[in-house]
Amino acid sequence: MHRWRSRSHCPHPRLRRIAPGVTPTEIKIGGVFPFSGPASSIGLVGKGVLAYVQLINDRGGINNRKINYIAMDDAYSPPKAVEHIRKLVDSDEVAFIFSHHCQAGAGRSRTQGLLEARERPSALVRQYSLGKALFQARRS
């Protein structure tokens, strides 16, 4: 049996598809951010991710694959976040979710459950304020 260096070198088109959202020329990645709504300042993280993806693509992508980063606005609403994650995974067929932000509680558990059920990995970028921790440290 012949083995190719990678699936992208395989001559048969069906076997070239490495994973959902990954082709020989593209990697599809999804993200959900609150670009609008009461926590729209967190959406700046999403704009930073988009800028970095553009920089990677301008330099040739990853292994000659361009990144197609699909960022959606949930307006800091857990039901919208779940809906967007479902669309990204089921309709857009992204390889994984990078940096979705959802309020704590039911919204986060539903999005995580959806990703686990569809066997899609996710990587999160979180930002925290150290102000309270520093204030408590000074008081003790």
C-alpha positions as CSV (number, residue, x, y, z in Angstrom):
1,M,0.0,0.0,0.0
2,H,1.3,3.4,-1.0
3,R,1.4,6.1,1.6
4,W,1.5,9.8,0.7
5,R,3.4,12.4,2.7
6,S,0.1,14.0,3.6
7,R,-3.5,13.8,2.4
8,S,-3.0,16.9,0.4
9,H,-0.6,15.0,-1.9
10,C,-3.1,12.2,-2.4
11,P,-4.3,12.1,-6.0
12,H,-7.9,11.1,-5.3
13,P,-10.1,14.2,-4.6
14,R,-12.2,12.6,-2.0
15,L,-9.2,11.7,0.1
16,R,-7.7,15.2,-0.1
17,R,-10.2,16.5,2.4
18,I,-8.4,16.3,5.7
19,A,-11.1,17.5,8.0
20,P,-14.3,19.5,7.8
21,G,-13.3,23.0,6.8
22,V,-9.8,22.0,5.6
23,T,-9.0,21.8,1.9
24,P,-5.7,21.9,0.0
25,T,-6.2,25.7,-0.4
26,E,-8.2,26.8,2.6
27,I,-8.7,26.4,6.4
28,K,-12.2,27.6,7.5
29,I,-12.3,28.8,11.1
30,G,-15.2,30.3,13.0
31,G,-15.5,32.8,15.8
32,V,-18.4,34.5,17.7
33,F,-17.9,37.8,19.4
34,P,-20.1,40.6,20.8
35,F,-19.3,43.2,18.2
36,S,-22.5,45.0,19.3
37,G,-24.6,45.2,22.4
38,P,-23.7,45.9,26.1
39,A,-20.3,44.2,25.9
40,S,-19.2,45.5,22.5
41,S,-15.8,46.4,23.9
42,I,-15.0,42.6,24.0
43,G,-15.6,42.7,20.2
44,L,-12.2,44.4,19.9
45,V,-10.6,41.1,20.5
46,G,-12.5,39.7,17.5
47,K,-11.3,42.6,15.4
48,G,-7.7,41.9,16.5
49,V,-8.1,38.2,15.5
50,L,-9.4,39.3,12.1
51,A,-6.4,41.6,11.6
52,Y,-4.0,38.8,12.6
53,V,-5.6,36.4,10.2
54,Q,-5.2,38.9,7.4
55,L,-1.5,39.2,8.3
56,I,-1.1,35.4,8.1
57,N,-2.9,35.3,4.8
58,D,-0.8,38.2,3.4
59,R,2.3,36.1,4.3
60,G,1.0,33.1,2.4
61,G,-1.3,31.4,4.9
62,I,-0.5,28.2,6.7
63,N,1.2,25.6,4.6
64,N,0.0,27.5,1.5
65,R,-3.6,27.4,2.8
66,K,-5.4,30.7,3.3
67,I,-7.5,31.1,6.4
68,N,-11.1,31.9,5.9
69,Y,-12.1,33.3,9.3
70,I,-15.8,33.7,9.7
71,A,-16.6,36.0,12.6
72,M,-20.2,36.5,13.8
73,D,-21.8,39.0,16.1
74,D,-23.9,37.6,19.0
75,A,-24.5,41.0,20.6
76,Y,-23.6,39.3,23.9
77,S,-26.7,37.1,23.8
78,P,-26.4,33.4,24.7
79,P,-29.2,32.3,22.4
80,K,-27.6,34.1,19.4
81,A,-24.2,32.6,20.3
82,V,-25.6,29.1,20.2
83,E,-27.4,29.8,16.9
84,H,-24.2,31.2,15.4
85,I,-22.1,28.3,16.6
86,R,-24.6,25.9,15.1
87,K,-24.5,27.7,11.8
88,L,-20.7,27.8,11.7
89,V,-20.4,24.1,12.4
90,D,-23.4,22.7,10.4
91,S,-23.8,25.1,7.5
92,D,-20.3,26.7,7.1
93,E,-18.5,23.5,8.1
94,V,-15.6,25.2,9.9
95,A,-12.7,23.1,11.0
96,F,-12.9,24.6,14.5
97,I,-14.0,27.5,16.6
98,F,-11.4,30.0,17.6
99,S,-12.3,32.4,20.3
100,H,-16.0,32.4,20.9
101,H,-17.2,34.5,23.8
102,C,-20.4,33.7,25.6
103,Q,-21.8,34.7,29.0
104,A,-21.3,32.3,31.8
105,G,-24.0,29.8,32.5
106,A,-26.5,28.1,30.1
107,G,-25.1,29.8,27.0
108,R,-21.6,28.6,27.5
109,S,-22.6,25.1,28.4
110,R,-24.9,24.9,25.3
111,T,-22.2,26.1,22.9
112,Q,-19.6,23.8,24.5
113,G,-22.1,20.9,24.3
114,L,-22.8,21.6,20.7
115,L,-19.1,21.7,19.8
116,E,-18.5,18.4,21.6
117,A,-21.5,16.7,20.0
118,R,-20.2,17.7,16.5
119,E,-16.6,16.7,17.5
120,R,-15.2,20.2,16.7
121,P,-12.4,21.6,18.8
122,S,-12.5,25.1,20.2
123,A,-9.8,27.5,21.5
124,L,-10.7,30.5,23.6
125,V,-9.0,33.8,24.1
126,R,-10.1,35.3,27.4
127,Q,-9.2,38.6,28.9
128,Y,-9.5,39.3,32.6
129,S,-9.2,42.3,34.7
130,L,-6.5,42.2,37.4
131,G,-7.8,45.3,39.1
132,K,-9.8,43.5,41.9
133,A,-7.0,41.0,42.5
134,L,-4.4,43.8,42.8
135,F,-6.6,45.8,45.0
136,Q,-7.1,42.9,47.4
137,A,-3.4,42.1,47.3
138,R,-2.6,45.7,48.5
139,R,-5.1,45.5,51.3
140,S,-3.6,42.3,52.8
